[in-house]
Amino acid sequence: MKLIENKPSTKQLIKYGIATILWILWMIWMKSIWMLIGLPIILDIYISKKVKWNIFKQKEGEPKKKWKEWADALIFALVVSALIKVFIFQLYAIPTGSLEKTMLIGDRLFVSKLSYGPRMPFTPISFPLVHNVLPFTKKTNSYLEWIKWKYKRLAGIGKIERDDIVVFNFPVGDTIIVGYENPDYYEWVRQYGKDRIFNEFEVKARPIDKKENFVKRCVAIPGDTLQIIDSKVFINHKAQPNYKGIQYNYIVKIKEGKINPMTLGRMGIYTADSEYDVSTNQNYMPLTDEMVEKFKQYPSLEKIEKTIVPKEQYDAHIFPHNPMFPWNYDNFGPLVIPKKGMTIDLNEGNIILYRRVIDVYDENNYEEKNGKVYIDGKEITKYTFKQNYYWMMGDNRHNSADSRAWGFVPENHTVGKPVMIFYSLNEEKSFPSNIRWDRIFRIIGKE
């Protein structure tokens, strides 16, 4: 008997060719030889069709079943959404005023993964479209740690530059107190001691990609020397550009005493951010340079003065949380930002600055004994950094928990770059006046 061969149609061959080319390009981008396994699958899907890959697809002549259609559509949507979130962009909401007035509370952002290169997930098995806890729960993990991938970042269209706004995973969020995540676990330990924390609270660990997402401005890149003098940031001994959105806390005194909330609203100041002290008859609030100039035109203004913490005033809440470095929010450094391949001499002074980098972020078997540093049981006097690090700060300089509080941001913690505001709501107003129409689809730059 002569067998009749079913030759693929031209349409099938074209689809197969396009799918194969796209898969090979993706394989090159991923730098994974294992993706060659996908080529026979593509051949079967478009040409040989020996395997039924879509178990929900309706057969010819079979009565339509709604549940199959819904299951097919749902699976497709989840797969596409997951791929978009990992490789292209994800959505992010601004929860705090750390970047006021550059990013406003209530802004919803498109965060580009392509800008710095998509980072492969450390925990690939997780509930889709949520971050670290399951919906309708407060502490149930949304991910499994049965399979863990090492850090891998695909090629992007650029690198993190000085003054970029960046989304990243909270560096000191590797350990959390369930239900008490702000301030961070390490701040709680510094205040109350580890024994009390473990005896009275539930403590758990989180992988890098499941730490909370933060958004700040990158003020210093690997190899930079950072210093803050009287609230002014200097990078490599040059003053940072004075961006329009940067603001500091001011004392404002007017003849009427408390400033009218409507006046604050016209100035773009949240009522919750303004504090009035009856005893001194003064108002305290964060202001940009533009707002300061507006207040100077105020007819009944008596005083407007920036609040700066004196250099001599040590703040134990400031990195590295050691009186050997008596720094504060307004006077800090100088501090060298670690760069991949950079080698430093270790001594009793600088080990305080780089201990967590060497121990936790660079993942070494680290020990300290009698003022000496050991890695894998061997004493070292020099150290070469394994990855790049960044220094992130909020534009709301006196009201931002940032690198001044918890230190360096490792490269493997960086997520992406906000590129556009797609929606924005003023949480102090009701619908529809709470919609900030002027911010919808606004492109985000460095200004």
KEGU-186927 format. One record per residue (C-alpha): x, y, z; residue in three letters. Coordinates in nm, 3 decimals. Example, Ala and Ser with C-alpha at 12.3 -4.5 7.8 and 13.67 -1.06 7.14 Angstrom:
BEGIN
         u         v         w   lodo
     1.230    -0.450     0.780    ALA
     1.367    -0.106     0.714    SER
***
This chain:
BEGIN
         u         v         w   lodo
     0.000     0.000     0.000    MET
     0.129     0.340    -0.093    LYS
     0.132     0.588     0.196    LEU
    -0.001     0.938     0.131    ILE
     0.218     1.205     0.290    GLU
     0.058     1.521     0.425    ASN
     0.285     1.796     0.304    LYS
     0.284     2.118     0.508    PRO
     0.122     2.414     0.341    SER
     0.306     2.734     0.256    THR
     0.120     2.908     0.540    LYS
     0.239     2.643     0.787    GLN
     0.599     2.675     0.668    LEU
     0.591     3.056     0.700    ILE
     0.452     3.034     1.057    LYS
     0.708     2.770     1.145    TYR
     0.994     2.978     1.003    GLY
     0.889     3.294     1.192    ILE
     0.842     3.104     1.519    ALA
     1.181     2.933     1.481    THR
     1.366     3.259     1.410    ILE
     1.202     3.433     1.709    LEU
     1.283     3.138     1.934    TRP
     1.650     3.134     1.825    ILE
     1.677     3.511     1.885    LEU
     1.523     3.465     2.228    TRP
     1.766     3.179     2.298    MET
     2.061     3.403     2.206    ILE
     1.923     3.681     2.432    TRP
     1.877     3.434     2.718    MET
     2.223     3.282     2.657    LYS
     2.075     2.938     2.729    SER
     2.168     2.627     2.530    ILE
     1.880     2.444     2.703    TRP
     1.633     2.636     2.490    MET
     1.732     2.417     2.194    LEU
     1.477     2.174     2.341    ILE
     1.210     2.412     2.221    GLY
     1.295     2.372     1.850    LEU
     1.148     2.017     1.814    PRO
     0.838     2.138     2.000    ILE
     0.794     2.425     1.754    ILE
     0.838     2.178     1.466    LEU
     0.562     1.957     1.608    ASP
     0.327     2.249     1.679    ILE
     0.343     2.386     1.325    TYR
     0.444     2.090     1.102    ILE
     0.423     1.732     1.234    SER
     0.140     1.784     1.492    LYS
     0.194     1.452     1.671    LYS
     0.131     1.590     2.021    VAL
    -0.184     1.765     2.143    LYS
    -0.025     2.066     2.312    TRP
    -0.350     2.253     2.379    ASN
    -0.569     2.018     2.581    ILE
    -0.850     2.273     2.591    PHE
    -0.879     2.319     2.215    LYS
    -1.218     2.219     2.073    GLN
    -1.212     1.925     1.831    LYS
    -1.387     1.952     1.497    GLU
    -1.753     1.854     1.535    GLY
    -1.730     1.854     1.915    GLU
    -2.004     2.053     2.093    PRO
    -1.873     2.384     2.224    LYS
    -1.788     2.385     2.592    LYS
    -1.769     2.727     2.757    LYS
    -1.539     2.612     3.036    TRP
    -1.278     2.501     2.779    LYS
    -1.291     2.839     2.608    GLU
    -1.252     3.020     2.941    TRP
    -0.968     2.791     3.055    ALA
    -0.786     2.839     2.724    ASP
    -0.823     3.218     2.742    ALA
    -0.721     3.234     3.110    LEU
    -0.407     3.024     3.064    ILE
    -0.305     3.228     2.760    PHE
    -0.359     3.556     2.949    ALA
    -0.159     3.438     3.252    LEU
     0.133     3.317     3.041    VAL
     0.147     3.638     2.837    VAL
     0.115     3.856     3.152    SER
     0.394     3.662     3.326    ALA
     0.626     3.696     3.025    LEU
     0.553     4.069     2.995    ILE
     0.619     4.120     3.368    LYS
     0.954     3.937     3.355    VAL
     1.088     4.059     3.021    PHE
     0.923     4.390     2.924    ILE
     0.756     4.596     3.198    PHE
     0.557     4.583     3.518    GLN
     0.321     4.824     3.691    LEU
     0.416     5.003     4.012    TYR
     0.230     5.240     4.243    ALA
     0.402     5.517     4.441    ILE
     0.303     5.454     4.807    PRO
     0.505     5.722     4.991    THR
     0.628     6.077     4.948    GLY
     0.996     5.984     4.925    SER
     1.024     6.125     4.570    LEU
     0.785     6.417     4.609    GLU
     0.752     6.632     4.398    LYS
     0.912     6.429     4.119    THR
     0.689     6.125     4.179    MET
     0.362     6.186     4.365    LEU
     0.180     5.954     4.604    ILE
    -0.083     5.784     4.390    GLY
     0.120     5.781     4.066    ASP
     0.093     5.450     3.876    ARG
     0.405     5.379     3.672    LEU
     0.517     5.168     3.380    PHE
     0.855     5.025     3.491    VAL
     1.068     4.916     3.196    SER
     1.264     4.593     3.236    LYS
     1.437     4.648     2.901    LEU
     1.609     4.971     3.011    SER
     1.872     4.790     3.225    TYR
     1.804     4.436     3.105    GLY
     1.537     4.196     3.238    PRO
     1.641     4.009     3.552    ARG
     1.548     3.642     3.560    MET
     1.343     3.548     3.868    PRO
     1.528     3.396     4.165    PHE
     1.208     3.207     4.257    THR
     1.049     3.096     3.926    PRO
     0.761     2.905     4.090    ILE
     0.518     3.165     4.220    SER
     0.154     3.269     4.210    PHE
     0.102     3.485     3.899    PRO
     0.054     3.863     3.906    LEU
     0.123     3.910     4.280    VAL
     0.445     3.994     4.463    HIS
     0.530     3.818     4.791    ASN
     0.204     3.722     4.966    VAL
    -0.106     3.545     4.836    LEU
    -0.421     3.752     4.775    PRO
    -0.648     3.798     5.079    PHE
    -0.368     3.692     5.316    THR
    -0.118     3.893     5.516    LYS
     0.171     3.651     5.549    LYS
     0.125     3.343     5.325    THR
     0.410     3.330     5.074    ASN
     0.307     3.358     4.709    SER
     0.616     3.166     4.599    TYR
     0.790     2.833     4.648    LEU
     1.163     2.797     4.711    GLU
     1.193     2.439     4.589    TRP
     1.373     2.571     4.280    ILE
     1.605     2.870     4.305    LYS
     1.787     3.029     4.014    TRP
     2.113     3.218     4.043    LYS
     2.130     3.583     3.946    TYR
     2.113     3.638     3.573    LYS
     2.038     3.958     3.383    ARG
     1.971     3.969     3.010    LEU
     2.108     4.237     2.782    ALA
     1.930     4.570     2.808    GLY
     1.928     4.890     2.607    ILE
     2.129     5.084     2.865    GLY
     2.286     5.094     3.211    LYS
     2.194     5.274     3.531    ILE
     2.320     5.629     3.505    GLU
     2.373     5.890     3.770    ARG
     2.043     6.066     3.859    ASP
     1.821     5.797     3.701    ASP
     1.505     5.708     3.890    ILE
     1.526     5.333     3.962    VAL
     1.297     5.062     4.101    VAL
     1.481     4.805     4.314    PHE
     1.426     4.542     4.581    ASN
     1.474     4.671     4.936    PHE
     1.831     4.559     5.023    PRO
     1.775     4.502     5.396    VAL
     1.439     4.335     5.333    GLY
     1.594     3.987     5.335    ASP
     1.463     3.940     5.690    THR
     1.128     4.078     5.806    ILE
     0.916     4.092     6.118    ILE
     0.574     3.977     5.998    VAL
     0.329     4.263     6.032    GLY
     0.601     4.511     6.132    TYR
     0.802     4.573     5.816    GLU
     0.856     4.946     5.864    ASN
     1.109     5.022     5.999    PRO
     1.314     4.729     5.876    ASP
     1.411     4.424     6.083    TYR
     1.768     4.545     6.144    TYR
     1.646     4.876     6.283    GLU
     1.417     4.687     6.521    TRP
     1.713     4.472     6.632    VAL
     1.931     4.778     6.692    ARG
     1.661     4.925     6.916    GLN
     1.535     4.619     7.105    TYR
     1.788     4.339     7.055    GLY
     1.764     4.015     6.855    LYS
     1.653     3.797     7.146    ASP
     1.346     4.008     7.219    ARG
     1.252     4.026     6.850    ILE
     1.269     3.647     6.804    PHE
     1.087     3.579     7.132    ASN
     0.797     3.819     7.074    GLU
     0.747     3.829     6.695    PHE
     0.738     3.606     6.387    GLU
     1.052     3.652     6.181    VAL
     1.093     3.521     5.826    LYS
     1.338     3.547     5.537    ALA
     1.268     3.654     5.179    ARG
     1.459     3.588     4.855    PRO
     1.587     3.889     4.662    ILE
     1.308     3.910     4.404    ASP
     1.040     3.888     4.674    LYS
     1.170     4.175     4.885    LYS
     0.956     4.489     4.878    GLU
     0.995     4.714     4.573    ASN
     1.134     5.064     4.636    PHE
     1.178     5.357     4.398    VAL
     1.446     5.626     4.447    LYS
     1.689     5.839     4.250    ARG
     2.035     5.694     4.187    CYS
     2.266     5.973     4.302    VAL
     2.592     5.776     4.284    ALA
     2.708     5.490     4.060    ILE
     2.986     5.231     4.111    PRO
     3.325     5.392     4.180    GLY
     3.182     5.732     4.278    ASP
     3.276     5.913     4.596    THR
     2.967     6.054     4.767    LEU
     2.952     6.328     5.028    GLN
     2.667     6.536     5.170    ILE
     2.752     6.877     5.315    ILE
     2.476     7.079     5.481    ASP
     2.212     6.882     5.283    SER
     2.385     6.937     4.946    LYS
     2.497     6.620     4.764    VAL
     2.846     6.612     4.611    PHE
     2.959     6.337     4.374    ILE
     3.333     6.317     4.307    ASN
     3.360     6.664     4.469    HIS
     3.105     6.818     4.229    LYS
     2.762     6.938     4.342    ALA
     2.466     6.734     4.223    GLN
     2.231     6.917     3.981    PRO
     1.948     7.090     4.166    ASN
     1.649     6.911     4.015    TYR
     1.313     7.084     4.013    LYS
     1.147     6.821     4.232    GLY
     1.406     6.811     4.511    ILE
     1.271     6.946     4.840    GLN
     1.387     6.999     5.197    TYR
     1.213     7.068     5.526    ASN
     1.152     7.434     5.609    TYR
     1.027     7.640     5.900    ILE
     0.764     7.885     5.778    VAL
     0.623     8.151     6.010    LYS
     0.340     8.385     5.910    ILE
     0.140     8.644     6.107    LYS
    -0.176     8.432     6.099    GLU
     0.004     8.138     6.261    GLY
    -0.126     7.819     6.098    LYS
    -0.129     7.822     5.718    ILE
    -0.470     7.773     5.558    ASN
    -0.509     7.420     5.404    PRO
    -0.640     7.582     5.082    MET
    -0.315     7.778     5.056    THR
    -0.118     7.455     5.099    LEU
    -0.330     7.291     4.829    GLY
    -0.259     7.572     4.581    ARG
     0.112     7.530     4.651    MET
     0.091     7.154     4.589    GLY
     0.161     7.064     4.953    ILE
    -0.020     6.772     5.116    TYR
    -0.200     6.874     5.434    THR
    -0.059     6.563     5.604    ALA
     0.297     6.682     5.529    ASP
     0.248     7.017     5.700    SER
     0.283     7.043     6.078    GLU
     0.191     7.343     6.292    TYR
     0.354     7.400     6.632    ASP
     0.129     7.612     6.855    VAL
     0.406     7.683     7.107    SER
     0.635     7.846     6.849    THR
     0.361     7.963     6.611    ASN
     0.558     7.801     6.326    GLN
     0.477     7.568     6.036    ASN
     0.705     7.281     5.934    TYR
     0.685     7.139     5.580    MET
     0.889     7.009     5.284    PRO
     0.937     7.268     5.006    LEU
     1.101     7.286     4.664    THR
     1.298     7.594     4.558    ASP
     0.996     7.703     4.354    GLU
     0.767     7.678     4.659    MET
     1.016     7.876     4.870    VAL
     1.005     8.160     4.617    GLU
     0.625     8.156     4.626    LYS
     0.624     8.181     5.006    PHE
     0.867     8.472     4.991    LYS
     0.596     8.663     4.804    GLN
     0.344     8.584     5.080    TYR
     0.233     8.921     5.231    PRO
     0.233     8.811     5.595    SER
     0.552     8.602     5.586    LEU
     0.775     8.657     5.889    GLU
     1.033     8.382     5.845    LYS
     1.128     8.097     5.609    ILE
     1.430     7.886     5.697    GLU
     1.567     7.550     5.583    LYS
     1.619     7.299     5.866    THR
     1.970     7.148     5.850    ILE
     2.110     6.898     6.099    VAL
     2.449     7.025     6.224    PRO
     2.758     6.827     6.128    LYS
     2.835     6.757     6.493    GLU
     2.500     6.585     6.559    GLN
     2.542     6.207     6.524    TYR
     2.234     6.008     6.417    ASP
     2.240     5.640     6.515    ALA
     1.970     5.565     6.254    HIS
     2.211     5.661     5.974    ILE
     2.435     5.411     5.792    PHE
     2.667     5.254     5.905    PRO
     2.504     5.297     6.250    HIS
     2.837     5.334     6.427    ASN
     2.977     5.638     6.615    PRO
     3.310     5.587     6.435    MET
     3.122     5.750     6.146    PHE
     2.922     6.030     6.318    PRO
     2.704     6.109     6.016    TRP
     2.348     6.234     5.977    ASN
     2.096     6.299     5.698    TYR
     2.245     6.639     5.608    ASP
     2.614     6.573     5.666    ASN
     2.739     6.237     5.543    PHE
     3.056     6.081     5.403    GLY
     3.280     6.086     5.212    PRO
     3.198     5.731     5.105    LEU
     3.327     5.530     4.807    VAL
     3.059     5.329     4.624    ILE
     3.181     4.971     4.549    PRO
     3.243     4.877     4.187    LYS
     3.275     4.529     4.041    LYS
     3.645     4.438     4.023    GLY
     3.749     4.720     4.259    MET
     3.996     4.607     4.528    THR
     4.022     4.777     4.866    ILE
     4.251     4.734     5.166    ASP
     4.054     4.616     5.469    LEU
     4.106     4.770     5.811    ASN
     3.910     4.816     6.133    GLU
     3.763     5.140     6.000    GLY
     3.629     5.057     5.655    ASN
     3.517     4.704     5.738    ILE
     3.225     4.868     5.921    ILE
     3.121     5.028     5.591    LEU
     3.156     4.721     5.370    TYR
     3.080     4.432     5.609    ARG
     2.728     4.363     5.477    ARG
     2.846     4.398     5.116    VAL
     3.114     4.135     5.163    ILE
     2.912     3.904     5.387    ASP
     2.554     3.919     5.253    VAL
     2.536     4.080     4.908    TYR
     2.854     3.923     4.767    ASP
     2.761     3.594     4.941    GLU
     3.090     3.502     5.107    ASN
     3.156     3.262     5.395    ASN
     3.253     3.555     5.615    TYR
     3.389     3.575     5.969    GLU
     3.545     3.837     6.193    GLU
     3.780     3.746     6.479    LYS
     3.983     3.988     6.689    ASN
     3.951     4.264     6.431    GLY
     4.060     4.036     6.145    LYS
     3.849     3.928     5.846    VAL
     3.824     3.567     5.724    TYR
     3.662     3.431     5.408    ILE
     3.633     3.052     5.381    ASP
     3.851     3.031     5.693    GLY
     4.139     3.228     5.538    LYS
     4.246     3.568     5.667    GLU
     4.224     3.846     5.406    ILE
     4.360     4.202     5.411    THR
     4.224     4.302     5.070    LYS
     3.886     4.246     4.907    TYR
     3.767     4.262     4.545    THR
     3.396     4.337     4.499    PHE
     3.195     4.085     4.298    LYS
     2.925     4.317     4.166    GLN
     2.835     4.683     4.119    ASN
     2.660     4.889     4.386    TYR
     2.453     5.206     4.379    TYR
     2.349     5.484     4.618    TRP
     1.977     5.565     4.610    MET
     1.810     5.870     4.764    MET
     1.465     6.027     4.764    GLY
     1.410     6.377     4.624    ASP
     1.216     6.458     4.942    ASN
     1.550     6.474     5.119    ARG
     1.436     6.514     5.479    HIS
     1.148     6.267     5.451    ASN
     1.301     5.967     5.278    SER
     1.421     5.634     5.417    ALA
     1.696     5.566     5.163    ASP
     2.060     5.463     5.131    SER
     2.151     5.706     5.408    ARG
     1.956     5.475     5.640    ALA
     2.044     5.129     5.506    TRP
     2.342     5.162     5.274    GLY
     2.427     5.029     4.930    PHE
     2.193     4.882     4.668    VAL
     2.348     4.578     4.491    PRO
     2.313     4.546     4.114    GLU
     2.128     4.215     4.150    ASN
     1.855     4.402     4.344    HIS
     1.778     4.649     4.065    THR
     1.445     4.585     3.888    VAL
     1.390     4.848     3.619    GLY
     1.340     5.209     3.522    LYS
     1.010     5.400     3.547    PRO
     0.942     5.542     3.201    VAL
     0.584     5.671     3.212    MET
     0.300     5.761     3.449    ILE
    -0.009     5.591     3.309    PHE
    -0.248     5.701     3.583    TYR
    -0.242     5.920     3.893    SER
    -0.481     5.972     4.186    LEU
    -0.469     6.233     4.463    ASN
    -0.555     6.036     4.776    GLU
    -0.661     6.352     4.964    GLU
    -0.950     6.414     4.724    LYS
    -1.261     6.223     4.620    SER
    -1.361     6.099     4.273    PHE
    -1.353     6.247     4.011    PRO
    -1.151     6.547     4.134    SER
    -0.884     6.307     4.261    ASN
    -0.774     6.221     3.906    ILE
    -0.458     6.412     3.810    ARG
    -0.531     6.450     3.440    TRP
    -0.212     6.647     3.377    ASP
     0.002     6.350     3.489    ARG
    -0.162     6.076     3.281    ILE
     0.080     5.935     3.018    PHE
     0.355     6.173     3.134    ARG
     0.703     6.058     3.030    ILE
     0.948     6.029     3.320    ILE
     1.291     6.184     3.272    GLY
     1.570     6.296     3.502    LYS
     1.427     6.639     3.569    GLU
***
